[in-house]
Amino acid sequence: MKRIITILALLALSSIANASPAKIGVLAPIGQDEKDVIRWTENVAGAEGKSEMFRNTNTIVIFDDMNSMIMALRAGQIDRFAAGMYTAEYITARNKDFNLIDNKHNAILGLSLALREEDKAKMLAINLAINDMKADGTLERLIRDNIIELGDNDPVAVDMPKIEGAETMKVAVTGDIPPMDCILSDGRPAGFNTAFLAELSRRTGRNIELVSLSAGARQTAISSGRVDAVFWTRNAYNLKRELLPYPLDKMAGVVISEPYLFESRGAVEMEK
């Protein structure tokens, strides 16, 4: 029996190894190109304990925004695109011609805020607020109401508090990873991003101004001073939520906050 199981396992691995390379769409990471993304995939596969047969031989195609990537999938220009599971579930629920792929990855993504390195003092206050939101259950509630239990409802835009005389922090939002970060048809940022940042504003005593731009413009926006913070940057963690040394978004001259959200990794393809 053991011999039969071993042969079947080897045949399964062989079919995976010999599968035709695919074109995989990826939302623009900060500071990494196609080769870097392939290297990241290989590193994470190694951390997950997968053999060389699972290493990435696919072609990576980077897109500056989610809409372009969705159109490329429909046009047959890519075979599927990678996304966090929350985003993949949101998109497939609203596009019946799409299919959700869950590869049961062991490494997960943690989402954090990025500020310029000279703003370390601001980051201390932000981290304190994030940890307090975790401790008192506020963050769990925001995730539940704006992501997990959203269902077929449209994301809601939450207005930012107006704090008289307080400093204003400009935060880049993209609309490219719904329902965490999305833009309504009237151009207003909505979803978890506005709920989370409104609470962060109240807890840090800073006004927050939302600046809409594409995922591919985040690095230039923060390095040029157009924005003070980027709403989401992605790092890899194991299932114990311990940081792995393989950031998906990678840039110099910034400080990264405590993660405010963890999600598994998935993908989207056309319904077969």
RAZIGI-V430116 format. One record per helix or strand of 3 or more residues. SS is the DSSP state (@ for helix, = for strand). FROM is the first residue (numbers start at 1). LEN is the number of residues. If there is no record, write none. Layout:
ss={SS;SS}
from={FROM;FROM}
len={LEN;LEN}
//
This chain:
ss={@;=;@;@;=;@;=;@;=;=;@;@;=;=;@;=;@;=;=;=;=}
from={2;23;34;52;59;66;80;85;98;108;117;138;168;181;192;207;215;229;254;261;265}
len={16;5;14;3;5;9;5;10;4;9;19;11;6;3;13;6;10;9;3;3;6}
//
